[in-house]
């Protein structure tokens, strides 16, 4: 046995065994690595080429001369279904680097039904816009300036307290919109919310609204859209007094008679102001009166020196 172990043949056989083991090890590693790389490549290829549907909400853009025309009736956003390679669809949804638009550039004033188009989508992505058509109304654009007055619920003022004249941070606003909507505006108000049983001055930001003659909101853009409002509330002395009217800036060739359904008002002021006061005279500008006319007047703007009136308007 020792003779065989020391013979050249033993070493030859041993070298052959090691060579075979080394060969098997090297080829097994290559096989395993090749299999892993192939599986990884197949997985990546599947991700890139598999089809994926996705729906996204996109802002609708309008192509038109916005300085001359105003458009109503269109949705702010539309739904877009995207179908294509998964990775490409996911990237498109995350970046939204495309747009959906309606081309109104060549339309005249009136009602129209228009098709929606896309711009910027990759050619490999199929798409479906919902809705694919929209109904719009193109009108001439108009901008006018309106004065603002505060509006609040007097029922929220505590008993024995009085709300004075509101002080607004904004006296006027610009209303922009379709010409027909601008013509509907009857008044512009700053709605002030005051707490129930209010006993002290309220200072808050109020939303400005344009209203028609029936108190309904008019669809226009107001600039600014909010304003600061200070509403003084105090528990001052008050007194019921009769109302008198005095015509000012009269035409010497005409005769004027002024009357009101409201015969008396509650006037708020200091004890000295109210002492001995029986009536208050309200000056009325009649320079623009050509025939019988009904006017609404705000007493605090025509009669100075008092804390307020109830009712405020006549």
Secondary structure, 3 states (H helix, E strand, C coil): CHHHHCCHHHHHHHHHHHHHHHHHHHHHHHHHHHHHHHHHHHHHHHHHHCEEEEEEEEEEEEECCCCCEEEECCCCEEEEEEEEEHHHHHHHHHHCCCEEEEECCCCCCEEEEEEEEEECCCCCCEEEEECCEEEEEEEEEEEEEEECEEECCHHHECCCCEECCCEECCCEEEEEEEHHHHHHCCEEEEECCCCCCECCCEEEEEEEEEECCCCCECCCEEECCEEEEEECEECCEEEEEEEEEEEECCCCCCCCCCCCCCCEEEEEECHHHHCCCCEEEEEEECCCCCCCCCCCCEHHHHCCCCCEEECCEC
